[in-house]
């Protein structure tokens, strides 16, 4: 198994898409610390450049920065 299959990815989060800067299989939720496989990543912040495990975590983070 290559290191990119088990490694933490580095992404640039855009509007409706993300670009892979460093290959990997997952990112970490900025709120919960949960591992998020790239194929299931649906929630992130463009302005904060961070990923969220789900809508609850995204909403929680928005409440912290408002």
CNS distance restraints for C-alpha pairs under 8 A (distance, minus, plus):
assign (resid   1 and name CA) (resid   5 and name CA) 6.59 0.50 0.50
assign (resid   1 and name CA) (resid   6 and name CA) 7.81 0.50 0.50
assign (resid   2 and name CA) (resid   6 and name CA) 7.21 0.50 0.50
assign (resid   3 and name CA) (resid   7 and name CA) 5.67 0.50 0.50
assign (resid   3 and name CA) (resid  24 and name CA) 7.61 0.50 0.50
assign (resid   4 and name CA) (resid   8 and name CA) 7.79 0.50 0.50
assign (resid   4 and name CA) (resid   9 and name CA) 7.84 0.50 0.50
assign (resid   4 and name CA) (resid  23 and name CA) 5.49 0.50 0.50
assign (resid   4 and name CA) (resid  24 and name CA) 4.36 0.50 0.50
assign (resid   4 and name CA) (resid  25 and name CA) 6.56 0.50 0.50
assign (resid   5 and name CA) (resid  24 and name CA) 5.66 0.50 0.50
assign (resid   5 and name CA) (resid  25 and name CA) 5.29 0.50 0.50
assign (resid   6 and name CA) (resid  24 and name CA) 6.44 0.50 0.50
assign (resid   6 and name CA) (resid  25 and name CA) 5.92 0.50 0.50
assign (resid   6 and name CA) (resid  26 and name CA) 7.91 0.50 0.50
assign (resid   7 and name CA) (resid  23 and name CA) 7.57 0.50 0.50
assign (resid   7 and name CA) (resid  24 and name CA) 4.65 0.50 0.50
assign (resid   7 and name CA) (resid  25 and name CA) 5.96 0.50 0.50
assign (resid   7 and name CA) (resid  26 and name CA) 6.97 0.50 0.50
assign (resid   8 and name CA) (resid  23 and name CA) 7.68 0.50 0.50
assign (resid   8 and name CA) (resid  24 and name CA) 5.04 0.50 0.50
assign (resid   8 and name CA) (resid  25 and name CA) 6.24 0.50 0.50
assign (resid   8 and name CA) (resid  26 and name CA) 5.20 0.50 0.50
assign (resid   8 and name CA) (resid  27 and name CA) 5.56 0.50 0.50
assign (resid   8 and name CA) (resid  28 and name CA) 7.83 0.50 0.50
assign (resid   9 and name CA) (resid  20 and name CA) 7.18 0.50 0.50
assign (resid   9 and name CA) (resid  21 and name CA) 7.56 0.50 0.50
assign (resid   9 and name CA) (resid  22 and name CA) 5.40 0.50 0.50
assign (resid   9 and name CA) (resid  23 and name CA) 5.10 0.50 0.50
assign (resid   9 and name CA) (resid  24 and name CA) 3.95 0.50 0.50
assign (resid   9 and name CA) (resid  25 and name CA) 6.15 0.50 0.50
assign (resid   9 and name CA) (resid  26 and name CA) 5.59 0.50 0.50
assign (resid   9 and name CA) (resid  27 and name CA) 5.63 0.50 0.50
assign (resid  10 and name CA) (resid  20 and name CA) 6.19 0.50 0.50
assign (resid  10 and name CA) (resid  21 and name CA) 5.33 0.50 0.50
assign (resid  10 and name CA) (resid  22 and name CA) 4.79 0.50 0.50
assign (resid  10 and name CA) (resid  23 and name CA) 6.81 0.50 0.50
assign (resid  10 and name CA) (resid  24 and name CA) 7.40 0.50 0.50
assign (resid  10 and name CA) (resid  27 and name CA) 7.23 0.50 0.50
assign (resid  11 and name CA) (resid  18 and name CA) 6.36 0.50 0.50
assign (resid  11 and name CA) (resid  19 and name CA) 5.53 0.50 0.50
assign (resid  11 and name CA) (resid  20 and name CA) 4.61 0.50 0.50
assign (resid  11 and name CA) (resid  21 and name CA) 5.22 0.50 0.50
assign (resid  11 and name CA) (resid  22 and name CA) 6.88 0.50 0.50
assign (resid  12 and name CA) (resid  18 and name CA) 5.53 0.50 0.50
assign (resid  12 and name CA) (resid  19 and name CA) 5.11 0.50 0.50
assign (resid  12 and name CA) (resid  20 and name CA) 6.49 0.50 0.50
assign (resid  12 and name CA) (resid  21 and name CA) 6.70 0.50 0.50
assign (resid  12 and name CA) (resid  49 and name CA) 6.74 0.50 0.50
assign (resid  13 and name CA) (resid  17 and name CA) 6.50 0.50 0.50
assign (resid  13 and name CA) (resid  18 and name CA) 4.45 0.50 0.50
assign (resid  13 and name CA) (resid  19 and name CA) 6.58 0.50 0.50
assign (resid  13 and name CA) (resid  44 and name CA) 6.96 0.50 0.50
assign (resid  13 and name CA) (resid  45 and name CA) 6.93 0.50 0.50
assign (resid  13 and name CA) (resid  46 and name CA) 5.25 0.50 0.50
assign (resid  13 and name CA) (resid  49 and name CA) 5.73 0.50 0.50
assign (resid  13 and name CA) (resid  50 and name CA) 7.46 0.50 0.50
assign (resid  14 and name CA) (resid  18 and name CA) 5.27 0.50 0.50
assign (resid  14 and name CA) (resid  19 and name CA) 7.61 0.50 0.50
assign (resid  14 and name CA) (resid  46 and name CA) 5.48 0.50 0.50
assign (resid  15 and name CA) (resid  46 and name CA) 6.67 0.50 0.50
assign (resid  25 and name CA) (resid  37 and name CA) 5.79 0.50 0.50
assign (resid  25 and name CA) (resid  38 and name CA) 5.87 0.50 0.50
assign (resid  26 and name CA) (resid  35 and name CA) 6.36 0.50 0.50
assign (resid  26 and name CA) (resid  36 and name CA) 5.26 0.50 0.50
assign (resid  26 and name CA) (resid  37 and name CA) 4.19 0.50 0.50
assign (resid  26 and name CA) (resid  38 and name CA) 5.08 0.50 0.50
assign (resid  27 and name CA) (resid  35 and name CA) 5.95 0.50 0.50
assign (resid  27 and name CA) (resid  36 and name CA) 5.29 0.50 0.50
assign (resid  27 and name CA) (resid  37 and name CA) 6.57 0.50 0.50
assign (resid  27 and name CA) (resid  38 and name CA) 6.85 0.50 0.50
assign (resid  27 and name CA) (resid  51 and name CA) 7.14 0.50 0.50
assign (resid  28 and name CA) (resid  33 and name CA) 5.59 0.50 0.50
assign (resid  28 and name CA) (resid  34 and name CA) 5.62 0.50 0.50
assign (resid  28 and name CA) (resid  35 and name CA) 4.68 0.50 0.50
assign (resid  28 and name CA) (resid  36 and name CA) 5.77 0.50 0.50
assign (resid  28 and name CA) (resid  51 and name CA) 6.71 0.50 0.50
assign (resid  28 and name CA) (resid  52 and name CA) 7.61 0.50 0.50
assign (resid  28 and name CA) (resid  53 and name CA) 7.91 0.50 0.50
assign (resid  29 and name CA) (resid  33 and name CA) 4.78 0.50 0.50
assign (resid  29 and name CA) (resid  34 and name CA) 5.25 0.50 0.50
assign (resid  29 and name CA) (resid  35 and name CA) 6.41 0.50 0.50
assign (resid  29 and name CA) (resid  36 and name CA) 6.73 0.50 0.50
assign (resid  29 and name CA) (resid  50 and name CA) 7.41 0.50 0.50
assign (resid  29 and name CA) (resid  51 and name CA) 5.18 0.50 0.50
assign (resid  29 and name CA) (resid  52 and name CA) 4.50 0.50 0.50
assign (resid  29 and name CA) (resid  53 and name CA) 5.34 0.50 0.50
assign (resid  30 and name CA) (resid  50 and name CA) 6.04 0.50 0.50
assign (resid  30 and name CA) (resid  51 and name CA) 5.89 0.50 0.50
assign (resid  30 and name CA) (resid  52 and name CA) 5.97 0.50 0.50
assign (resid  31 and name CA) (resid  52 and name CA) 6.72 0.50 0.50
assign (resid  31 and name CA) (resid  57 and name CA) 5.98 0.50 0.50
assign (resid  31 and name CA) (resid  58 and name CA) 7.91 0.50 0.50
assign (resid  31 and name CA) (resid  60 and name CA) 7.84 0.50 0.50
assign (resid  31 and name CA) (resid  61 and name CA) 6.74 0.50 0.50
assign (resid  32 and name CA) (resid  52 and name CA) 7.92 0.50 0.50
assign (resid  32 and name CA) (resid  53 and name CA) 7.50 0.50 0.50
assign (resid  32 and name CA) (resid  57 and name CA) 7.09 0.50 0.50
assign (resid  34 and name CA) (resid  53 and name CA) 6.69 0.50 0.50
assign (resid  35 and name CA) (resid  53 and name CA) 7.72 0.50 0.50
assign (resid  36 and name CA) (resid  40 and name CA) 6.76 0.50 0.50
assign (resid  36 and name CA) (resid  41 and name CA) 6.24 0.50 0.50
assign (resid  36 and name CA) (resid  53 and name CA) 6.15 0.50 0.50
assign (resid  37 and name CA) (resid  41 and name CA) 6.41 0.50 0.50
assign (resid  41 and name CA) (resid  51 and name CA) 7.71 0.50 0.50
assign (resid  41 and name CA) (resid  52 and name CA) 7.81 0.50 0.50
assign (resid  41 and name CA) (resid  53 and name CA) 7.17 0.50 0.50
assign (resid  42 and name CA) (resid  52 and name CA) 7.90 0.50 0.50
assign (resid  42 and name CA) (resid  53 and name CA) 7.90 0.50 0.50
assign (resid  42 and name CA) (resid  54 and name CA) 7.31 0.50 0.50
assign (resid  43 and name CA) (resid  51 and name CA) 6.12 0.50 0.50
assign (resid  43 and name CA) (resid  52 and name CA) 5.26 0.50 0.50
assign (resid  43 and name CA) (resid  53 and name CA) 6.79 0.50 0.50
assign (resid  43 and name CA) (resid  54 and name CA) 6.07 0.50 0.50
assign (resid  43 and name CA) (resid  55 and name CA) 6.76 0.50 0.50
assign (resid  43 and name CA) (resid  58 and name CA) 6.78 0.50 0.50
assign (resid  44 and name CA) (resid  49 and name CA) 7.15 0.50 0.50
assign (resid  44 and name CA) (resid  50 and name CA) 5.64 0.50 0.50
assign (resid  44 and name CA) (resid  51 and name CA) 4.21 0.50 0.50
assign (resid  44 and name CA) (resid  52 and name CA) 5.45 0.50 0.50
assign (resid  44 and name CA) (resid  58 and name CA) 7.15 0.50 0.50
assign (resid  45 and name CA) (resid  49 and name CA) 5.39 0.50 0.50
assign (resid  45 and name CA) (resid  50 and name CA) 5.51 0.50 0.50
assign (resid  45 and name CA) (resid  51 and name CA) 6.53 0.50 0.50
assign (resid  46 and name CA) (resid  50 and name CA) 7.35 0.50 0.50
assign (resid  52 and name CA) (resid  57 and name CA) 5.74 0.50 0.50
assign (resid  52 and name CA) (resid  58 and name CA) 5.60 0.50 0.50
assign (resid  53 and name CA) (resid  57 and name CA) 6.33 0.50 0.50
assign (resid  53 and name CA) (resid  58 and name CA) 7.73 0.50 0.50
assign (resid  54 and name CA) (resid  58 and name CA) 6.39 0.50 0.50
assign (resid  55 and name CA) (resid  59 and name CA) 6.00 0.50 0.50
assign (resid  56 and name CA) (resid  60 and name CA) 6.07 0.50 0.50
assign (resid  57 and name CA) (resid  61 and name CA) 6.15 0.50 0.50
assign (resid  58 and name CA) (resid  62 and name CA) 6.25 0.50 0.50
assign (resid  59 and name CA) (resid  63 and name CA) 6.32 0.50 0.50
assign (resid  60 and name CA) (resid  64 and name CA) 6.54 0.50 0.50
assign (resid  61 and name CA) (resid  65 and name CA) 6.51 0.50 0.50
assign (resid  62 and name CA) (resid  66 and name CA) 6.04 0.50 0.50
